[in-house]
Amino acid sequence: MKTITLRNIPKELVRILRRKAREEGMSYSKLALKLLEQGAGLQKPKKPRAAYHDLDALAGTWSRSESAQFEKALRELRKIDSELWSK
């Protein structure tokens, strides 16, 4: 495997690369190699894990009446059957 030396790397780029290497838990050298491979098209960048917010559209959309009906329906489900838990 060959070794190359890069000169005149801007300070801002070095700072960003070091931070990214720390975040990804890899060495500075491994990160640089990974980014070079991606840039050359030898390795596709991994897609970041999606953060799902599927229920966000529902948050806060119930009226007080609808919320009260839902709570009333849940009340029965929250009851503890003491016969099931007795010895």
ZIVENJO-V468717 format. One record per pair of residues at least 6 apart in sequence whose ideal C-beta (glycine too) atoms are under 8 Angstrom apart, sorted by the first residue. I is the first residue (numbers start at 0). J is the second residue. If there is no record, write none. Layout:
# ZIVENJO-V468717
[[I & J] [I & J]]
This chain:
# ZIVENJO-V468717
[[16 & 27] [16 & 30] [16 & 31] [16 & 34] [17 & 27] [19 & 30] [20 & 26] [20 & 27] [20 & 29] [20 & 30] [23 & 30] [25 & 33] [33 & 42] [36 & 42] [37 & 43] [37 & 44] [61 & 69]]
